[in-house]
Amino acid sequence: MRSVPQSEVPQSPFLWSRGTAARETLRYLDRNGVDAEPLLLKAELSRVQLSPDSGGISVASQHRFLQLAAIETNDSLLGLHVAAEMDLRDAGILFYLAAASTTVLEALEHLARYAGAANEALHLEISQHQRRARRASAAVFRVYRDGRHPSAE
């Protein structure tokens, strides 16, 4: 599989996400009786924007909402807890591509190829040796309010 050079990663001031992580976190907060309205307000999001039919949200707003939710719940592993309870089909095409794969390597290759369709700030790379995945890494770009995203984490 070919690695995508850093220069091909979108450099738009508005990086887009389908909002799946934020939407699932909102559901998790609602199920657990946590008032999400102040968190949404601080992240500059609304429940309407997080509906499955919305056109997506900014990566910066999603990231801020996830941070605020983890702080509010005092749960540094909130993302794992949300993921453990979510219906993976809600990840859309990424779930179906992985589920239809015949091997784990093929699933990882599909995820690496199409992850940017769900979140423009996400760039996945797979390192292979003899058709076996040796390493999968993700670069997530820090996005600041003014649109800068100077470093990969």
HELIX and SHEET records of a PDB file:
HELIX    1   1 GLN A    6  GLU A    8  5                                   3    
HELIX    2   2 THR A   20  ARG A   31  1                                  12    
HELIX    3   3 GLU A   37  LYS A   42  1                                   6    
HELIX    4   4 VAL A   59  THR A   73  1                                  15    
HELIX    5   5 LEU A   78  GLU A   85  1                                   8    
HELIX    6   6 LEU A   88  ALA A   91  5                                   4    
HELIX    7   7 ILE A   93  ALA A   99  1                                   7    
HELIX    8   8 VAL A  104  ALA A  118  1                                  15    
SHEET    1   A 2 TRP A  16  SER A  17  0                                        
SHEET    2   A 2 ILE A  57  SER A  58 -1                                        
SHEET    1   B 2 LEU A 122  HIS A 129  0                                        
SHEET    2   B 2 ARG A 132  VAL A 140 -1                                        
END                                                                             
